[in-house]
Amino acid sequence: MPAFDTTLTLVGGPTVLIEIGGFRLLTDPTFDPPGAYPRGGVTLEKTSGPALPPEAIGPLDTVLLSHDQHADNLDDAGRALLGTVARTFTTVVGAGRLGGSATGLSPFETVVIEGGDGRRLFVTATPARHGPPGIEPITGEVIGFLLGIEAPGDAVYVSGDTVWYEGVAAIARRFSPRLLILNVGSAQARGAFHVTMDANDALEAAAAFPAATVVGVHTDGWAHFKEDGDALAAAFRALGLADRYVQLAPGAATALRFGDDAVEAVRKDA
């Protein structure tokens, strides 16, 4: 397993700035103020704005967009930001809808981002299911992402909007990332079932990736999230796993250093 540093800055909801290996990537951009988004018979209500505005993010190498069809993963200001970024990786159907710099990836497809001085980052798409079995025609296609430094998938797993299911278990059988960034919150938009991971799902993921540190995002800022970040942290503490969970503070840069067999939070800036 490689040693590496990464810095995470939570903007809000699923939006995280990831700085790794000299690259700057943003997940699921959402920057709108609070408001309502009626679509497809469901209204999503945003209850709080971003911790940082788009202009505070700085230059980006890539956007990792799990899907384009839901406002809590890509809102109006997020769509505007896509036009300023050299590349966006997303689902194949999403790339067709977005056009521009969007590139569609199929599950387990890998591409390489190249930077200066021979730097490169492996980006691998991963399977995701946005709710219980049978929901796919309703919620549409979703993907997650793996980031690799020395080889595909050896550093970070970004789940996108998914629940724990066989597709995520398949990722764990094939890859050993050191950091999991999970979209949790137990989102419930259509009934008494969750369409993002709840605490049980996050604990399943922690067990499936036993060498990984877990970060939970997508927990606050929308009315349909049912478990906040504090509830998830409490679940990890209850099972004696507090040392494997890192809770991000909105707007603060949290630097994590991954050694050969340990992880250390080395900085948290306001």
Contacts in CASP RR format, 6 or more apart in sequence:
PFRMAT RR
TARGET T0000
AUTHOR 0000-0000-0000
METHOD contacts of the structure
MODEL  1
MPAFDTTLTLVGGPTVLIEIGGFRLLTDPTFDPPGAYPRGGVTLEKTSGP
ALPPEAIGPLDTVLLSHDQHADNLDDAGRALLGTVARTFTTVVGAGRLGG
SATGLSPFETVVIEGGDGRRLFVTATPARHGPPGIEPITGEVIGFLLGIE
APGDAVYVSGDTVWYEGVAAIARRFSPRLLILNVGSAQARGAFHVTMDAN
DALEAAAAFPAATVVGVHTDGWAHFKEDGDALAAAFRALGLADRYVQLAP
GAATALRFGDDAVEAVRKDA
1 154 0 8 1.000
1 176 0 8 1.000
1 178 0 8 1.000
1 211 0 8 1.000
1 258 0 8 1.000
1 260 0 8 1.000
1 261 0 8 1.000
2 149 0 8 1.000
2 150 0 8 1.000
2 154 0 8 1.000
2 155 0 8 1.000
2 178 0 8 1.000
2 258 0 8 1.000
3 257 0 8 1.000
3 258 0 8 1.000
3 259 0 8 1.000
3 260 0 8 1.000
4 20 0 8 1.000
4 21 0 8 1.000
4 149 0 8 1.000
4 155 0 8 1.000
4 178 0 8 1.000
4 257 0 8 1.000
4 258 0 8 1.000
4 259 0 8 1.000
5 20 0 8 1.000
5 21 0 8 1.000
5 255 0 8 1.000
5 256 0 8 1.000
5 257 0 8 1.000
5 258 0 8 1.000
5 266 0 8 1.000
6 18 0 8 1.000
6 19 0 8 1.000
6 20 0 8 1.000
6 21 0 8 1.000
6 155 0 8 1.000
6 156 0 8 1.000
6 179 0 8 1.000
6 255 0 8 1.000
6 256 0 8 1.000
6 258 0 8 1.000
7 17 0 8 1.000
7 18 0 8 1.000
7 19 0 8 1.000
7 20 0 8 1.000
7 253 0 8 1.000
7 254 0 8 1.000
7 255 0 8 1.000
7 256 0 8 1.000
7 267 0 8 1.000
8 16 0 8 1.000
8 17 0 8 1.000
8 18 0 8 1.000
8 19 0 8 1.000
8 181 0 8 1.000
8 215 0 8 1.000
8 248 0 8 1.000
8 253 0 8 1.000
8 254 0 8 1.000
8 256 0 8 1.000
9 16 0 8 1.000
9 17 0 8 1.000
9 19 0 8 1.000
9 52 0 8 1.000
9 248 0 8 1.000
9 251 0 8 1.000
9 252 0 8 1.000
9 253 0 8 1.000
9 254 0 8 1.000
10 16 0 8 1.000
10 51 0 8 1.000
10 217 0 8 1.000
10 248 0 8 1.000
10 249 0 8 1.000
10 250 0 8 1.000
10 251 0 8 1.000
10 252 0 8 1.000
11 17 0 8 1.000
11 26 0 8 1.000
11 29 0 8 1.000
11 30 0 8 1.000
11 31 0 8 1.000
11 50 0 8 1.000
11 51 0 8 1.000
11 52 0 8 1.000
11 57 0 8 1.000
11 250 0 8 1.000
11 251 0 8 1.000
12 30 0 8 1.000
12 49 0 8 1.000
12 50 0 8 1.000
12 51 0 8 1.000
12 217 0 8 1.000
12 220 0 8 1.000
12 221 0 8 1.000
12 250 0 8 1.000
13 28 0 8 1.000
13 30 0 8 1.000
13 72 0 8 1.000
13 217 0 8 1.000
13 218 0 8 1.000
13 219 0 8 1.000
13 220 0 8 1.000
13 221 0 8 1.000
13 222 0 8 1.000
14 27 0 8 1.000
14 28 0 8 1.000
14 30 0 8 1.000
14 66 0 8 1.000
14 72 0 8 1.000
14 73 0 8 1.000
14 160 0 8 1.000
14 161 0 8 1.000
14 183 0 8 1.000
14 217 0 8 1.000
14 218 0 8 1.000
15 26 0 8 1.000
15 27 0 8 1.000
15 28 0 8 1.000
15 29 0 8 1.000
15 30 0 8 1.000
15 31 0 8 1.000
15 50 0 8 1.000
15 217 0 8 1.000
16 26 0 8 1.000
16 27 0 8 1.000
16 181 0 8 1.000
16 217 0 8 1.000
16 248 0 8 1.000
17 24 0 8 1.000
17 25 0 8 1.000
17 26 0 8 1.000
17 57 0 8 1.000
18 24 0 8 1.000
18 25 0 8 1.000
18 26 0 8 1.000
18 27 0 8 1.000
18 64 0 8 1.000
18 147 0 8 1.000
18 156 0 8 1.000
18 158 0 8 1.000
18 181 0 8 1.000
19 25 0 8 1.000
20 121 0 8 1.000
20 147 0 8 1.000
20 149 0 8 1.000
20 155 0 8 1.000
20 156 0 8 1.000
21 119 0 8 1.000
21 121 0 8 1.000
21 149 0 8 1.000
22 115 0 8 1.000
22 119 0 8 1.000
23 61 0 8 1.000
23 62 0 8 1.000
23 113 0 8 1.000
23 115 0 8 1.000
23 119 0 8 1.000
23 121 0 8 1.000
24 58 0 8 1.000
24 59 0 8 1.000
24 60 0 8 1.000
24 61 0 8 1.000
25 60 0 8 1.000
25 61 0 8 1.000
25 62 0 8 1.000
25 63 0 8 1.000
25 64 0 8 1.000
25 147 0 8 1.000
26 57 0 8 1.000
26 60 0 8 1.000
26 62 0 8 1.000
26 63 0 8 1.000
26 64 0 8 1.000
26 81 0 8 1.000
26 85 0 8 1.000
27 63 0 8 1.000
27 64 0 8 1.000
27 65 0 8 1.000
27 66 0 8 1.000
27 158 0 8 1.000
27 160 0 8 1.000
27 181 0 8 1.000
27 217 0 8 1.000
28 64 0 8 1.000
28 65 0 8 1.000
28 66 0 8 1.000
28 73 0 8 1.000
28 74 0 8 1.000
28 160 0 8 1.000
28 183 0 8 1.000
28 218 0 8 1.000
29 54 0 8 1.000
29 63 0 8 1.000
29 65 0 8 1.000
29 74 0 8 1.000
29 75 0 8 1.000
29 77 0 8 1.000
29 78 0 8 1.000
29 81 0 8 1.000
29 82 0 8 1.000
30 46 0 8 1.000
30 50 0 8 1.000
30 71 0 8 1.000
30 72 0 8 1.000
30 73 0 8 1.000
30 74 0 8 1.000
30 75 0 8 1.000
30 77 0 8 1.000
30 78 0 8 1.000
31 49 0 8 1.000
31 50 0 8 1.000
31 53 0 8 1.000
31 54 0 8 1.000
31 75 0 8 1.000
31 77 0 8 1.000
31 78 0 8 1.000
31 81 0 8 1.000
32 46 0 8 1.000
32 49 0 8 1.000
32 50 0 8 1.000
32 71 0 8 1.000
32 75 0 8 1.000
32 76 0 8 1.000
32 77 0 8 1.000
32 78 0 8 1.000
33 46 0 8 1.000
33 49 0 8 1.000
34 45 0 8 1.000
34 46 0 8 1.000
34 47 0 8 1.000
34 48 0 8 1.000
34 49 0 8 1.000
35 45 0 8 1.000
35 46 0 8 1.000
36 43 0 8 1.000
36 44 0 8 1.000
36 45 0 8 1.000
36 46 0 8 1.000
37 43 0 8 1.000
37 44 0 8 1.000
37 45 0 8 1.000
37 46 0 8 1.000
37 71 0 8 1.000
37 72 0 8 1.000
37 75 0 8 1.000
39 70 0 8 1.000
39 71 0 8 1.000
42 189 0 8 1.000
42 190 0 8 1.000
44 70 0 8 1.000
44 71 0 8 1.000
44 72 0 8 1.000
44 189 0 8 1.000
44 222 0 8 1.000
44 223 0 8 1.000
44 224 0 8 1.000
45 222 0 8 1.000
45 223 0 8 1.000
45 224 0 8 1.000
46 71 0 8 1.000
46 72 0 8 1.000
46 75 0 8 1.000
46 221 0 8 1.000
46 222 0 8 1.000
46 223 0 8 1.000
47 221 0 8 1.000
47 222 0 8 1.000
47 223 0 8 1.000
48 220 0 8 1.000
48 221 0 8 1.000
49 221 0 8 1.000
51 250 0 8 1.000
51 251 0 8 1.000
52 251 0 8 1.000
54 77 0 8 1.000
54 78 0 8 1.000
54 80 0 8 1.000
54 81 0 8 1.000
57 81 0 8 1.000
60 84 0 8 1.000
60 85 0 8 1.000
60 86 0 8 1.000
61 86 0 8 1.000
61 87 0 8 1.000
61 113 0 8 1.000
61 115 0 8 1.000
62 85 0 8 1.000
62 86 0 8 1.000
62 87 0 8 1.000
62 88 0 8 1.000
62 89 0 8 1.000
62 113 0 8 1.000
62 123 0 8 1.000
63 81 0 8 1.000
63 82 0 8 1.000
63 85 0 8 1.000
63 87 0 8 1.000
63 88 0 8 1.000
63 89 0 8 1.000
64 89 0 8 1.000
64 123 0 8 1.000
64 144 0 8 1.000
64 145 0 8 1.000
64 158 0 8 1.000
65 73 0 8 1.000
65 74 0 8 1.000
65 82 0 8 1.000
65 88 0 8 1.000
65 89 0 8 1.000
65 90 0 8 1.000
65 102 0 8 1.000
66 73 0 8 1.000
66 90 0 8 1.000
66 91 0 8 1.000
66 128 0 8 1.000
66 142 0 8 1.000
66 143 0 8 1.000
66 144 0 8 1.000
66 145 0 8 1.000
66 158 0 8 1.000
66 160 0 8 1.000
66 161 0 8 1.000
66 183 0 8 1.000
67 73 0 8 1.000
67 74 0 8 1.000
67 90 0 8 1.000
67 91 0 8 1.000
67 94 0 8 1.000
67 130 0 8 1.000
67 140 0 8 1.000
67 141 0 8 1.000
67 142 0 8 1.000
67 143 0 8 1.000
67 160 0 8 1.000
67 161 0 8 1.000
68 74 0 8 1.000
68 90 0 8 1.000
68 91 0 8 1.000
68 94 0 8 1.000
68 97 0 8 1.000
68 98 0 8 1.000
69 94 0 8 1.000
69 97 0 8 1.000
69 139 0 8 1.000
69 140 0 8 1.000
70 139 0 8 1.000
70 161 0 8 1.000
72 187 0 8 1.000
72 218 0 8 1.000
72 222 0 8 1.000
72 224 0 8 1.000
73 160 0 8 1.000
73 161 0 8 1.000
74 82 0 8 1.000
82 88 0 8 1.000
82 98 0 8 1.000
82 100 0 8 1.000
82 101 0 8 1.000
82 102 0 8 1.000
83 100 0 8 1.000
83 101 0 8 1.000
85 101 0 8 1.000
86 101 0 8 1.000
87 101 0 8 1.000
87 103 0 8 1.000
87 113 0 8 1.000
88 95 0 8 1.000
88 98 0 8 1.000
88 101 0 8 1.000
88 102 0 8 1.000
88 103 0 8 1.000
89 102 0 8 1.000
89 103 0 8 1.000
89 104 0 8 1.000
89 105 0 8 1.000
89 111 0 8 1.000
89 123 0 8 1.000
89 125 0 8 1.000
89 145 0 8 1.000
90 98 0 8 1.000
90 102 0 8 1.000
90 103 0 8 1.000
90 104 0 8 1.000
90 105 0 8 1.000
90 143 0 8 1.000
91 104 0 8 1.000
91 105 0 8 1.000
91 141 0 8 1.000
91 142 0 8 1.000
91 143 0 8 1.000
92 104 0 8 1.000
92 105 0 8 1.000
92 106 0 8 1.000
92 141 0 8 1.000
93 140 0 8 1.000
93 141 0 8 1.000
94 102 0 8 1.000
94 104 0 8 1.000
94 141 0 8 1.000
95 102 0 8 1.000
95 103 0 8 1.000
95 104 0 8 1.000
96 102 0 8 1.000
96 104 0 8 1.000
103 111 0 8 1.000
104 125 0 8 1.000
105 111 0 8 1.000
105 123 0 8 1.000
105 125 0 8 1.000
105 143 0 8 1.000
106 125 0 8 1.000
107 125 0 8 1.000
107 126 0 8 1.000
107 127 0 8 1.000
107 143 0 8 1.000
108 124 0 8 1.000
108 125 0 8 1.000
108 126 0 8 1.000
108 127 0 8 1.000
108 174 0 8 1.000
109 124 0 8 1.000
109 125 0 8 1.000
110 122 0 8 1.000
110 123 0 8 1.000
110 124 0 8 1.000
110 125 0 8 1.000
110 152 0 8 1.000
111 122 0 8 1.000
111 123 0 8 1.000
112 120 0 8 1.000
112 121 0 8 1.000
112 122 0 8 1.000
112 123 0 8 1.000
113 120 0 8 1.000
113 121 0 8 1.000
113 123 0 8 1.000
114 120 0 8 1.000
121 147 0 8 1.000
121 148 0 8 1.000
121 149 0 8 1.000
122 146 0 8 1.000
122 147 0 8 1.000
122 148 0 8 1.000
122 149 0 8 1.000
122 151 0 8 1.000
122 152 0 8 1.000
122 153 0 8 1.000
123 145 0 8 1.000
123 146 0 8 1.000
123 147 0 8 1.000
123 148 0 8 1.000
124 145 0 8 1.000
124 146 0 8 1.000
124 147 0 8 1.000
124 148 0 8 1.000
124 152 0 8 1.000
124 153 0 8 1.000
124 175 0 8 1.000
125 143 0 8 1.000
125 144 0 8 1.000
125 145 0 8 1.000
125 146 0 8 1.000
126 143 0 8 1.000
126 144 0 8 1.000
126 145 0 8 1.000
126 146 0 8 1.000
126 157 0 8 1.000
126 159 0 8 1.000
126 168 0 8 1.000
126 171 0 8 1.000
127 143 0 8 1.000
127 144 0 8 1.000
127 162 0 8 1.000
127 167 0 8 1.000
127 168 0 8 1.000
127 170 0 8 1.000
127 171 0 8 1.000
128 142 0 8 1.000
128 143 0 8 1.000
128 144 0 8 1.000
128 159 0 8 1.000
128 160 0 8 1.000
128 161 0 8 1.000
128 162 0 8 1.000
128 167 0 8 1.000
128 168 0 8 1.000
129 135 0 8 1.000
129 136 0 8 1.000
129 142 0 8 1.000
129 162 0 8 1.000
129 163 0 8 1.000
129 165 0 8 1.000
129 167 0 8 1.000
130 136 0 8 1.000
130 139 0 8 1.000
130 140 0 8 1.000
130 142 0 8 1.000
130 161 0 8 1.000
130 162 0 8 1.000
130 163 0 8 1.000
130 195 0 8 1.000
130 196 0 8 1.000
131 139 0 8 1.000
131 162 0 8 1.000
131 163 0 8 1.000
131 193 0 8 1.000
131 194 0 8 1.000
131 195 0 8 1.000
131 196 0 8 1.000
132 163 0 8 1.000
132 193 0 8 1.000
133 165 0 8 1.000
135 195 0 8 1.000
138 190 0 8 1.000
139 195 0 8 1.000
142 160 0 8 1.000
142 161 0 8 1.000
142 162 0 8 1.000
143 160 0 8 1.000
144 157 0 8 1.000
144 158 0 8 1.000
144 159 0 8 1.000
144 160 0 8 1.000
144 162 0 8 1.000
145 157 0 8 1.000
145 158 0 8 1.000
145 160 0 8 1.000
146 152 0 8 1.000
146 153 0 8 1.000
146 155 0 8 1.000
146 156 0 8 1.000
146 157 0 8 1.000
146 158 0 8 1.000
146 171 0 8 1.000
146 175 0 8 1.000
146 177 0 8 1.000
147 153 0 8 1.000
147 155 0 8 1.000
147 156 0 8 1.000
147 157 0 8 1.000
147 158 0 8 1.000
147 177 0 8 1.000
148 154 0 8 1.000
148 155 0 8 1.000
148 156 0 8 1.000
148 177 0 8 1.000
149 155 0 8 1.000
152 175 0 8 1.000
153 175 0 8 1.000
153 176 0 8 1.000
153 177 0 8 1.000
154 175 0 8 1.000
154 176 0 8 1.000
154 177 0 8 1.000
154 178 0 8 1.000
155 177 0 8 1.000
155 178 0 8 1.000
155 179 0 8 1.000
155 258 0 8 1.000
156 177 0 8 1.000
156 178 0 8 1.000
156 179 0 8 1.000
156 180 0 8 1.000
156 181 0 8 1.000
157 171 0 8 1.000
157 175 0 8 1.000
157 177 0 8 1.000
157 179 0 8 1.000
157 180 0 8 1.000
157 181 0 8 1.000
157 209 0 8 1.000
157 212 0 8 1.000
158 181 0 8 1.000
159 168 0 8 1.000
159 180 0 8 1.000
159 181 0 8 1.000
159 182 0 8 1.000
159 183 0 8 1.000
159 197 0 8 1.000
159 205 0 8 1.000
160 183 0 8 1.000
160 218 0 8 1.000
161 183 0 8 1.000
161 187 0 8 1.000
161 195 0 8 1.000
161 196 0 8 1.000
161 218 0 8 1.000
162 168 0 8 1.000
162 183 0 8 1.000
162 196 0 8 1.000
162 197 0 8 1.000
163 194 0 8 1.000
163 195 0 8 1.000
163 196 0 8 1.000
163 197 0 8 1.000
163 198 0 8 1.000
163 201 0 8 1.000
164 197 0 8 1.000
164 200 0 8 1.000
164 201 0 8 1.000
164 202 0 8 1.000
164 204 0 8 1.000
164 205 0 8 1.000
168 204 0 8 1.000
168 205 0 8 1.000
168 208 0 8 1.000
169 208 0 8 1.000
172 205 0 8 1.000
172 208 0 8 1.000
172 209 0 8 1.000
176 209 0 8 1.000
176 211 0 8 1.000
176 212 0 8 1.000
177 209 0 8 1.000
177 212 0 8 1.000
178 211 0 8 1.000
178 212 0 8 1.000
178 213 0 8 1.000
178 258 0 8 1.000
178 263 0 8 1.000
179 212 0 8 1.000
179 213 0 8 1.000
179 215 0 8 1.000
179 256 0 8 1.000
179 258 0 8 1.000
179 263 0 8 1.000
180 205 0 8 1.000
180 206 0 8 1.000
180 209 0 8 1.000
180 212 0 8 1.000
180 213 0 8 1.000
180 214 0 8 1.000
180 215 0 8 1.000
181 215 0 8 1.000
181 216 0 8 1.000
181 217 0 8 1.000
182 197 0 8 1.000
182 201 0 8 1.000
182 202 0 8 1.000
182 205 0 8 1.000
182 214 0 8 1.000
182 215 0 8 1.000
182 216 0 8 1.000
182 217 0 8 1.000
183 196 0 8 1.000
183 197 0 8 1.000
183 216 0 8 1.000
183 217 0 8 1.000
183 218 0 8 1.000
184 196 0 8 1.000
184 197 0 8 1.000
184 198 0 8 1.000
184 199 0 8 1.000
184 201 0 8 1.000
184 202 0 8 1.000
184 216 0 8 1.000
184 217 0 8 1.000
184 218 0 8 1.000
184 219 0 8 1.000
184 227 0 8 1.000
184 229 0 8 1.000
184 232 0 8 1.000
185 194 0 8 1.000
185 196 0 8 1.000
185 197 0 8 1.000
185 198 0 8 1.000
185 218 0 8 1.000
185 219 0 8 1.000
185 225 0 8 1.000
185 226 0 8 1.000
185 227 0 8 1.000
185 228 0 8 1.000
185 229 0 8 1.000
185 232 0 8 1.000
186 194 0 8 1.000
186 196 0 8 1.000
186 197 0 8 1.000
186 198 0 8 1.000
186 199 0 8 1.000
186 225 0 8 1.000
186 226 0 8 1.000
186 227 0 8 1.000
187 194 0 8 1.000
187 195 0 8 1.000
187 196 0 8 1.000
187 218 0 8 1.000
187 222 0 8 1.000
187 224 0 8 1.000
187 225 0 8 1.000
187 226 0 8 1.000
188 194 0 8 1.000
188 195 0 8 1.000
188 224 0 8 1.000
188 226 0 8 1.000
189 195 0 8 1.000
189 224 0 8 1.000
194 201 0 8 1.000
194 226 0 8 1.000
196 218 0 8 1.000
197 205 0 8 1.000
198 226 0 8 1.000
198 227 0 8 1.000
199 227 0 8 1.000
199 231 0 8 1.000
199 232 0 8 1.000
199 235 0 8 1.000
202 214 0 8 1.000
202 216 0 8 1.000
202 232 0 8 1.000
202 235 0 8 1.000
202 236 0 8 1.000
203 235 0 8 1.000
203 236 0 8 1.000
203 239 0 8 1.000
203 241 0 8 1.000
205 214 0 8 1.000
206 212 0 8 1.000
206 214 0 8 1.000
206 236 0 8 1.000
206 241 0 8 1.000
206 244 0 8 1.000
212 244 0 8 1.000
213 244 0 8 1.000
213 245 0 8 1.000
213 246 0 8 1.000
213 256 0 8 1.000
213 258 0 8 1.000
213 263 0 8 1.000
214 236 0 8 1.000
214 244 0 8 1.000
214 245 0 8 1.000
214 246 0 8 1.000
215 245 0 8 1.000
215 246 0 8 1.000
215 247 0 8 1.000
215 248 0 8 1.000
216 229 0 8 1.000
216 232 0 8 1.000
216 245 0 8 1.000
216 247 0 8 1.000
216 248 0 8 1.000
217 248 0 8 1.000
218 225 0 8 1.000
219 225 0 8 1.000
219 227 0 8 1.000
219 228 0 8 1.000
219 229 0 8 1.000
219 231 0 8 1.000
219 232 0 8 1.000
220 228 0 8 1.000
220 229 0 8 1.000
220 250 0 8 1.000
229 247 0 8 1.000
230 247 0 8 1.000
232 245 0 8 1.000
232 247 0 8 1.000
233 242 0 8 1.000
233 245 0 8 1.000
233 247 0 8 1.000
236 242 0 8 1.000
236 244 0 8 1.000
236 245 0 8 1.000
237 245 0 8 1.000
246 254 0 8 1.000
246 256 0 8 1.000
246 265 0 8 1.000
248 254 0 8 1.000
249 268 0 8 1.000
251 270 0 8 1.000
252 268 0 8 1.000
252 269 0 8 1.000
252 270 0 8 1.000
253 267 0 8 1.000
253 268 0 8 1.000
253 269 0 8 1.000
254 265 0 8 1.000
254 267 0 8 1.000
254 268 0 8 1.000
255 265 0 8 1.000
255 266 0 8 1.000
255 267 0 8 1.000
255 268 0 8 1.000
256 263 0 8 1.000
256 264 0 8 1.000
256 265 0 8 1.000
256 266 0 8 1.000
257 263 0 8 1.000
257 264 0 8 1.000
257 265 0 8 1.000
257 266 0 8 1.000
END
